Amino acid sequence: MTDQDVSSTPEQTQTAPQTLADQPEPRGAWDYPRHWIADVLASDGGVVHLRPIVPDDAERIVAFHSKLSERTRYMRYFGPTPTLPPREVARMTTVDHQQRVAIVAVLGGEIIAVGIYEGLAFDGKPESAEVAFVVADEHQGRGLGPILLEHLAGAAAENGFTRFEAEVLSENPNMVAVFRDAGYQLARSFDGSTVHVEFLIDPTEALLSVRNARENASEARSVANLLRPTSVAVIGASTDPNKVGNALLANIIAGGFTGPVFPVNGPARVEEEPGRDAQRLGRPTTSSRKRTRERPPSVRGIRAYETVRDIPDPVDLAVVAVPASRVDDVLDDCLVKGVRTLVIVSAGFGDSGEEEGLENERRLVAQVREHGMRLVGPNALGVANNDAGIALNATLAPRIPAAGRVGFFCQSGALGIAILDTAARRQIGLSTFVSAGNRADVSGNDLLQYWDSDSSTDVILLYLESFGNPRKFSRISRRVSRAKPIVAVKSGAGAMSPVRAARSTANFDDQIARMMLEQAGVIQVETIPELFDCAALFAYQPLPRGPRVRIIGNSSVLGSLAADQARTGGLEVVDNIDLGAGASEELFEDAVSAAMTDPGVDAIIVVFVPPVAVDADWHARALMAAANTPGADGEKPIVTTFLAVDGIPQGLTRPGPNGMPERGSIPSYASPERAAASLARAWQYAKWRLRPESVVHRAEGTDPEAARMYVREAMDSNGRSSDRLLGQVDSAKLLRWYGISVVPFREVRTMHEASAAARELGFPVAVKATSPKWRGRLDREGARLDLPDATAVVNAFAELSELTGDHVLHVQKMAPKGVGTVIRVRDDQSFGSVISFGLSGRTFDLLGDHGYRAVPLTELDARELIDEPRSAPLLSGYRGEEPADKEALVDLLLRISTLVDDIPEVREVLCDPILVSVDGAAVLNAQIRVGPVPDRRDTGPRRLS
């Protein structure tokens, strides 16, 4: 698959549609792509398992069909069809996974929905397939039809289909609505009693928008099922105060949960392993011997049950505190009972550090999802919801903050207890709290989806130890940050996956993390105290309208510290007023009131640390009065170092109905630097929100289908299970389908070929080495430039052949001189596909002077990425040079981003160098690596991570 001429147009090299003779060999009935298996969320937040159908499903299909109502069978088969003939069952369950694909939705081992498409090649439509699906009556209305349609369309696209067709009874408008509401542009025709529907299955912007909106709603609903239960069972409840189950039950009762609570404490006689729970709760172990206990009839005065199945009333949430070895039995009981969500605090899974524990955790997640449930944990601290209508504290923390408007997600259980205690001390009220432990299922992305629409949450705090699905995190947080601030702790390698952190690339990852979070509008901090510093400001004060800050205080030294930190954070200090050590409360009130009415001030820092003991209440009242000055120039944030208090001092509190601070309270910090740093972060976030929203636009002049087919051919020729580095000729050919032209070149092996190539391309030309060690050298010994004639080309060929030992050289047309830049796309283990930009050369590589963004890019992302490197001024007319054509770079970045987003099998792209001048951007060299997609999360149909 090579082409010596890389200057032909895309139209000359397009791949023709497949004919029947071109189709690949059919797959066997069991030979389906494993990435077609997926766990998905129905619209009610329940989990459903999808997989391709196999012959062993015959009995399940017969059972499924037998339970369908007469009307459902009539709508699907256009007739009564009370039973399926054995021949039809065999045909349905034996498919080739190419021309015919069937996907089943499974819950608890039973099929609850089936979707199928069948190619129409024999009808002269090789790019079309007929699609149909049917959902069990009791599961209709859960959004399973659109989900099946998404996954069938994804499979069909992989198999080369571009269009779906369907025949629908005229009396079945709901089926037509499924296609229309999914975002497809329908072409309809009527034939008596039926409607014929056709639509393209390419993922358009409208289609992706609908998909993301449905994903948002279903994930938010699944978290609502977790955080807003009407009843809770504590499985593993115990009368022993040293047991985790006892502590959980005690906290739920003490928290005032508004629904019924059911202790479940197992069979009548149980042999126990003492000590383990006591150690986890921080209590001394009283005995080292095993003991047998009798199951008490009640725990904490509440009737206890042997299993969750024995509970006579419905159970929404089960909190599980049994040994890891007993969790399987608990899952079976929860399925029978119809429990929707689980919180597993039990340890001994992936947290054990053993491969066996990790494998048990994977199996646990598979079983939970197979049963249609969501899981927090294992090894979780628990969940809490401070809504007065719920009042749930299903955590091991003895103390949780009072109700507020801050949502908090973290992983570590031990850290979670410390976080909750710190939040309570600093009077940061929480709406909801989730500590996910090993984060095997429910993740921070799920909580973001919930908090996005939760009217009780205004501020979101995250403690991230890893990014489970970075691409999705970026997509969701961009949307959520437009309305609610997200503050995230990402401290060094601690925020990466454990494997990644062990590979000592923290500096590189930290740089990427910072830029990825900035791109998504996330406020990044390094420590827990900084997290709550920001939370206090965002929860109680408005965002600054601009960067201008006035500092008012009674210490010039502390004022200077605040000013220095403010400038470092990007604020403009317009005034630093020292009122003197003995300043009265009236003086403070007048100064702050003047700042509130001054249109040249956007924010205020008040430093109040008197040199002697004074009654600070009067100063506090004066500050609160000034904050509410009549005729103020709009809302302005005020932060203070009031007596070096950390939190909300009593005098600066505007109490809410529950006595906790509410909006309008003034946060205080232990040092002026922390106050200024928090205010600076608030301005950076406010500035991000002021940016115009930029959407991902497809570049014109692309042919993704031809490019996709080319990539598949390249992978097939190398075996689909391994990567393949395309040669420069093939890489240039692939880029052309996305409107990217590499400066024309020829591969040559002899002097004669070199001379002929130069004449064909037109002088002047360059002759260049092709081996990696000679390309991009600072001394340019691997290239001969500006060769004016054939003699010079022949001499250059001879010199370079002898010097480098390369058997193949390149003859390339000279490009206009310009600034050398580089664009690279590569996989990052923590963030997925990352696109970077910087100036070309080893010097800039050594300095790490590159900008990074997540794929796909918006136009605004591309512009900011170009300006990110410290050396970016070289593109803007540095020291009298002509400014380079940045618009050409923006276009190039967007086209490369689109390529990688369209074809996830493109694993790496390197364009180096790209000469940027006033005349445009010229790509001199490009190389692409293709290979299997390591992680298809968020790159196709909806699925749980």
WOQUIDA-V5086 format. One record per helix or strand. SS is the DSSP state (H for helix, E for strand). FROM is the first residue (numbers start at 1). TO is the last residue. If there is no record, write none. Layout:
ss = <SS & SS>
from = <FROM & FROM>
to = <TO & TO>
This chain:
ss = <H & H & H & E & E & H & H & H & E & E & H & E & H & H & E & H & E & E & H & E & H & E & E & H & E & E & E & H & E & H & E & H & H & E & E & E & E & H & E & H & E & H & E & H & H & H & E & H & E & H & E & H & E & H & E & E & H & E & E & E & H & H & E & H & E & E & H & E & H & E & H & E & E & E & H & E & H & H & H & H & E & E & E>
from = <10 & 20 & 34 & 38 & 47 & 55 & 70 & 86 & 100 & 110 & 121 & 125 & 137 & 144 & 163 & 173 & 187 & 194 & 205 & 231 & 244 & 260 & 269 & 276 & 291 & 298 & 302 & 308 & 317 & 324 & 341 & 350 & 355 & 374 & 382 & 392 & 403 & 413 & 430 & 444 & 459 & 470 & 485 & 492 & 498 & 506 & 523 & 528 & 548 & 556 & 572 & 585 & 603 & 617 & 637 & 647 & 650 & 655 & 661 & 668 & 672 & 704 & 724 & 728 & 742 & 745 & 751 & 765 & 772 & 783 & 790 & 809 & 819 & 832 & 842 & 850 & 859 & 870 & 878 & 886 & 906 & 920 & 926>
to = <13 & 22 & 36 & 41 & 52 & 67 & 77 & 93 & 107 & 120 & 123 & 135 & 139 & 158 & 169 & 181 & 191 & 200 & 227 & 235 & 254 & 264 & 272 & 280 & 294 & 299 & 305 & 310 & 320 & 337 & 344 & 352 & 370 & 377 & 385 & 395 & 410 & 425 & 435 & 453 & 463 & 480 & 489 & 495 & 501 & 519 & 525 & 540 & 553 & 568 & 578 & 597 & 608 & 627 & 642 & 647 & 652 & 655 & 661 & 668 & 690 & 716 & 725 & 736 & 742 & 748 & 761 & 768 & 774 & 787 & 804 & 813 & 828 & 839 & 847 & 854 & 868 & 875 & 880 & 902 & 917 & 923 & 930>
